[in-house]
């Protein structure tokens, strides 16, 4: 019986969804805020501490290590004595910018609608929509997103 339990635990989770994968990698408050802080370019550890009020140094250190392990950022040495590094997003890390903008817009719309992003030409709040470049049409127009599948 014990062997069966071990083999079941070792099997990959086939019920995992793309959202579950994303949350497993960046699904906590500090990780997303660290990524946001690095979108403007490389930062040193103390710069990140200053930019993220309330984060403990140990939490920041752990998040940076995890982001580096997951390939979302790289640490580049700029001093050997004492050892010091700057942290910079990889291309995959920078690809989170769109998702962060969407989350920030959603948050602004629920917390303070005046902070929601607007179209600069007319001042109307902008909306994010799914778009298929092959078909050249919005996916939102299809009933209940019937043919939209995550891959």
C-alpha positions as CSV (number, residue, x, y, z in Angstrom):
1,X,0.0,0.0,0.0
2,X,2.8,2.4,0.8
3,X,4.4,1.9,-2.7
4,X,1.1,2.7,-4.3
5,X,0.8,5.9,-2.3
6,X,4.4,6.9,-3.3
7,X,3.8,6.2,-7.0
8,X,0.6,8.3,-7.0
9,X,2.3,11.2,-5.3
10,X,5.1,11.1,-7.9
11,X,2.7,11.3,-10.9
12,X,2.5,14.8,-12.5
13,X,-0.7,16.8,-11.8
14,X,-2.6,16.4,-15.1
15,X,-5.4,18.7,-13.8
16,X,-3.2,21.7,-13.7
17,X,-4.4,24.7,-15.6
18,X,-2.5,27.6,-17.2
19,X,-3.7,29.9,-14.5
20,X,-2.5,27.4,-11.8
21,X,0.9,27.4,-13.5
22,X,1.0,31.2,-13.5
23,X,0.0,31.4,-9.9
24,X,2.6,28.8,-8.9
25,X,5.3,31.0,-10.4
26,X,4.2,34.5,-9.6
27,X,1.0,34.2,-7.6
28,X,1.9,36.2,-4.5
29,X,1.9,39.9,-3.7
30,X,5.6,40.5,-3.4
31,X,6.6,38.5,-6.5
32,X,4.4,40.6,-8.7
33,X,5.6,43.8,-7.1
34,X,9.2,42.8,-7.6
35,X,8.6,42.2,-11.2
36,X,6.9,45.5,-11.6
37,X,9.8,47.3,-9.9
38,X,12.2,45.6,-12.4
39,X,10.2,46.6,-15.5
40,X,12.0,49.9,-15.6
41,X,15.4,48.3,-15.7
42,X,18.0,46.7,-13.5
43,X,17.9,47.4,-9.7
44,X,20.2,46.7,-6.8
45,X,18.9,44.9,-3.7
46,X,18.7,48.0,-1.6
47,X,17.0,49.9,-4.4
48,X,14.3,47.2,-4.4
49,X,13.9,47.4,-0.7
50,X,13.4,51.2,-1.0
51,X,10.9,50.8,-3.8
52,X,8.9,48.1,-2.1
53,X,7.8,49.6,1.3
54,X,6.9,46.9,3.8
55,X,8.9,44.0,2.3
56,X,11.3,42.3,4.7
57,X,14.9,41.8,3.3
58,X,14.5,38.0,3.8
59,X,11.3,37.9,1.8
60,X,12.9,40.0,-1.0
61,X,15.9,37.7,-1.1
62,X,13.7,34.6,-1.3
63,X,11.6,36.1,-4.1
64,X,14.6,37.2,-6.1
65,X,16.1,33.7,-5.8
66,X,12.9,32.1,-6.9
67,X,12.5,34.4,-9.8
68,X,16.0,33.7,-10.9
69,X,15.5,29.9,-10.5
70,X,12.3,30.2,-12.7
71,X,14.2,32.1,-15.4
72,X,12.3,35.4,-14.9
73,X,15.3,37.4,-13.8
74,X,19.1,37.3,-13.8
75,X,21.5,38.5,-11.2
76,X,24.6,40.2,-12.6
77,X,27.6,40.8,-10.4
78,X,29.0,44.3,-10.3
79,X,31.3,44.0,-7.3
80,X,33.4,41.1,-6.1
81,X,34.3,42.6,-2.7
82,X,31.9,42.8,-1.2
83,X,29.8,40.6,-3.5
84,X,27.0,42.7,-5.0
85,X,24.6,42.1,-7.9
86,X,22.0,43.9,-9.9
87,X,18.7,42.2,-10.8
88,X,17.3,42.4,-14.3
89,X,14.3,40.8,-15.9
90,X,14.8,38.3,-18.7
91,X,12.7,38.4,-21.8
92,X,10.3,36.0,-20.1
93,X,10.1,38.2,-17.0
94,X,9.4,41.3,-19.2
95,X,6.6,39.4,-20.9
96,X,4.7,39.7,-17.6
97,X,4.3,43.5,-18.3
98,X,1.0,43.1,-20.1
99,X,-0.5,40.9,-17.4
100,X,0.6,43.3,-14.7
101,X,-0.9,46.2,-16.7
102,X,-4.2,44.4,-16.9
103,X,-4.2,43.6,-13.1
104,X,-3.3,47.2,-12.3
105,X,-6.1,48.5,-14.5
106,X,-8.5,46.1,-12.9
107,X,-7.3,47.1,-9.4
108,X,-7.6,50.8,-10.3
109,X,-11.1,50.4,-11.6
110,X,-12.2,48.7,-8.4
111,X,-10.3,50.8,-5.9
112,X,-10.2,54.2,-7.6
113,X,-11.8,54.6,-11.0
114,X,-10.0,57.9,-11.5
115,X,-6.7,55.9,-11.8
116,X,-8.0,53.5,-14.5
117,X,-6.0,53.9,-17.8
118,X,-7.6,56.1,-20.3
119,X,-7.2,56.8,-24.0
120,X,-5.0,59.9,-24.2
121,X,-6.8,61.3,-27.2
122,X,-10.3,61.4,-25.8
123,X,-10.1,60.4,-22.1
124,X,-12.3,57.4,-22.3
125,X,-11.3,54.5,-20.1
126,X,-9.7,51.8,-22.2
127,X,-10.7,48.1,-22.2
128,X,-8.6,45.0,-22.8
129,X,-10.0,42.6,-25.4
130,X,-8.9,39.2,-26.8
131,X,-7.9,39.6,-30.4
132,X,-7.1,37.0,-33.1
133,X,-4.5,38.4,-35.5
134,X,-5.1,35.5,-38.0
135,X,-8.8,36.1,-38.2
136,X,-8.4,39.9,-37.7
137,X,-11.3,40.0,-35.2
138,X,-12.1,40.3,-31.5
139,X,-12.7,37.0,-29.8
140,X,-14.9,38.7,-27.2
141,X,-17.7,38.9,-29.8
142,X,-18.1,35.2,-29.9
143,X,-20.7,33.7,-27.7
144,X,-19.3,32.5,-24.3
145,X,-15.8,32.2,-25.8
146,X,-16.8,28.8,-27.1
147,X,-13.7,28.2,-29.3
148,X,-11.1,29.8,-27.0
149,X,-8.7,27.3,-25.5
150,X,-5.5,27.8,-23.5
151,X,-2.5,26.0,-24.8
